[in-house]
Amino acid sequence: MNKYSFSLVCATDIEEKLLDTLLLNFGDEVFFSLPTFSHGTAGGLLNPLEQVLGRGRSVYVQILLTKTETESLQQLLHADFAGTGIRYWASPISLEGELT
């Protein structure tokens, strides 16, 4: 089954809501989240210090999904996270495995 690497970058203040959404809707899938900095974020989303530094604290999330799950996640994001500034993209996976 073809899978996609679905990546998201969001502000830290919506991290828990986003992670909860992923756990509730895609709990059987492995995903990763880590703190990061984002550059090129709209100025209105940055606090004064971040504006001076030119970067904002963000959370990067990556999850492997099927095409159907990818479409479902896009719908959830548009319904539940409109106006939050979440950025996302998906890329097809050419190889996947697990060493047990």
PyMOL commands that set and color helices and strands:
alter all, ss='L'
color gray80, all
select helices_A, chain A and resi 12-26+43-45+48-53+67-80
alter helices_A, ss='H'
color red, helices_A
select strands_A, chain A and resi 3-11+31-39+55-66+87-92
alter strands_A, ss='S'
color yellow, strands_A
deselect
rebuild
show_as cartoon
